[in-house]
């Protein structure tokens, strides 16, 4: 910036280059007015940006024909109509199937939270009665979770001896250090479940899905593993041989 020539108005006294302005001889009043106008414009821009609709997370389900695979996914849109237009582009179709579902993700999350809370309350009540049953109390009732969906449930360290979970969905469940003596897990889905340090003495796991399950240091004495799927599960060879009743040649 070039320093202006001395004039009777400033004579170079106290002059310094203007910050954020390309004129050094602008009057304080004019500069203040320009700054005020700039601030007002910035405030107006921020206000207009704040009024823009926020993107909403949606989940969709599409089945192109009866009996076909269900396609699921997520997308972001300003509203439901915008989500439908977005889904047309995602799927590359001009018409969506009649049974297409598009639901706000936060609605699904809230429903899932409430469902899990209700399930956990019911579990706690049933396990309390089961504990009394194990103690021989007259008000005790053996817990029966056969055919139920208990995926991802945390039952670590609990005494689940003689509980029935036949054909239950227990994928991703945490049973670490739980006592499952004599438990009925026949045909259950225990894929990716944590069964480390579990006491599975005399438990039935016949035809159970144990793909990816963790059986580290589990007690499998007398455990029925007939036709159980042990693919990719974590278990020591010695423990597996003992559980399967293998003998050295």
N, C-alpha and C positions, 0 to 999 in steps of 0.2 A: 504494500500500500504506500502511495506517495504522500509525503507530508504536505499539507496545504501551505500555500504562502501565507506569511503573516498578514493579517488584516486588522483594521482598527477594532474589529469585534473580538478577535482572539489573541492577536499579537504573539501567538505561539506559547502563551503562558498556560501551563497546566494541560497542554494538549497531549493526548495519547490516542493511538489507533483505536477505533471503535471495535468492540468485540461483537462478532456476529453481524456486522454491518459493513457495507463497502464504502461508506463515506465517513471521513473523520471529522467533518465540520458540521454534522447534523446536530440540531439543537436538542437539549435534553427532553424538551416537551414532545418534539416530533418523534424521537426515538422511543419514548415511553408510550406514545400513541400507537406506534407500529408494533411494539412488543405486546401491547394489550390486544391488538387486533389478531396477532399471531396466536396468542394463548386462547382467544375465543374460538379461532378456527380449529385449533387442536382439540379443544373441548368438544366442539360440535362433531368432529370426526370420530372421537372416542365414543360419544353418545350414539352416533349412527351405527358404529360397529357393535356396540352392546345390544342394540335392538335386533341384530341379525338372529334368526332362529338357530338354536344349537343343534348339532347333529345328534341323533338318537341311535343307540345300538339296537338292532333288530335281529331276531332269529327267524329263520324260515325253514319250512318243511314242504317238499314237493314230491309227489308221486305221479309220474307221467302216465301210467296206465294201471288199472286194477291188478294187484298182485306183484307189481314191479317194486324195485328197490326204492326205499325212501331216501331222498337226497336232502341233506341238512347243511346249513351254513349260516354265516353271519354277514350283515351288511350295515352300513350307516346311511341314514336319511333324515330329512327335516320333519317328515310326517309319514303317515301310512301310505298316502297316495304317491309320495315321492319314493317310498320304499318299494312299492309295486313297480314303478317305472325303472328303478334301479335293478330289480330282480329280472325284468324283461331283458335288460342288457347283460346281466350276469349269466343268464341261461341261454341267451341268444334266441329267444322265441317271441312271437308277436302276441300270443295268447297264453295266459297261465292256466294250468289245470284247475278244474273246479274246486278240488279239495286242498288247494294251496293254503298254507297257514303262515302268516307273518305276525309275530308277536314281539312286543317290546321286551328286551332282555332283562330289564330291571323287574318287570312283572314276573317273569319266569323265576328269576333269582329269589324274589320275595316268596313266591309260592313254594319253591324248594326249601327255603329257610324254615317256613312254617311247617312243611311236611316233615323235615328232619327233626324239628323241635317236638312235634307230636309223636314221631316214631321213638325218639329218645325217652320221652316220658313213659310211653307204653313199655319200652324195653326195661327201664328201671323198675317199673311196677312188677313186671313178670319175673325179673331176676331176683327181686326182693322175696317174692313168693317162692321162687325156686330155692333160694338160700334157706328159707324156713323148712322147705320140703327135705333138703339135704340134712337138716338138723333133726328131722323127725317130728317137727311140730304139726299139730293137727290142722292148722290153717295154711300149711304149705301146699304148693301145687308145682308139679314138675313143669318146667318151661318147655313149650313146644313152638318152635319157629319154622316148622316144616313149610317149604314152598314160599317162604317170605323173601322179600328183597331187603337184604341188610348190607348191601354193598357199601364199602367204605366205613363201616361202623367201627368204633374203637371199644374193644372189649379186653384190652390188655390187662393182664394180672388178675382177671376175675376167675372165680370158681364156677366153671360151666360143666362140671362133671355130670354125666348122664343126661345132658340137655339134648333135645331133638332138633336138628337142623337139616333134616333130610331134604334133598332137592332144593335147598335154599340158595339164593344168590348172595355170595359172600366175597365177591371179587374186590380186591383192594382192602379187605378188612384187616384190622390190627388185633391179633390174638397173642401178641408177644407175652411170654411168661404166664399165659392163662392155663388153667387146669381143665383139661377136656377128657378126663378119665371116663371111659365108657360112653362117650358122646356119640350120637348117631349123625354122621356127616355123609351118609350114603347119597351118592349122586349130586352132591352140592358143588357149586361153582366157587372154588377157592383160588381162582387165577390171581396171581400177583398178591396174594394175601401174606401177611407177616405171621408165620407160625413158629418163629424162632423161640427156642427155650420153652416150648409148650410141652405139657405132659399129656400125650395122646395115648397113654396106656389103655389097651383093649378098646380103643375107639374104632368105629367103622367108617372107613373112607373109601369103601368099595365104589368103583365107577365115578369117583370124584374128579373134578377138573382141577389139577394142581399145577397147571402151566405157569411157570414163572414165580411160583410160591417160594417163600423163604422158610426152609425147615432146618436151619442151622441150630445144632445142639438140641433138637427136639427129641423127646423120649417117645420112640415108636415101638416100644415093647408090646407085642401082641396086637398091634394095629393092623386092621384088615385093609390092605391096599389092592385088593383084587380088581384088576382092570382099571385102576386109577391112572390118569394121564399125568406123568411126572416130567414131561418135557420142559427143559430149561429151568427146572426148579433148583434151588440151592440146597444141597444135601451132601454130606460126606459119603464117599463110597462105602466105608465101613458101616455107617448107620443104615444106608440103603440096603446093603447085603443082609444085615441082621433083620431089617423090617420085612424083607422079601423071603427070608428063610434060606438064603443061599448058603451052600456048603462048599468048602474048598475041595478041589479034585484031588 
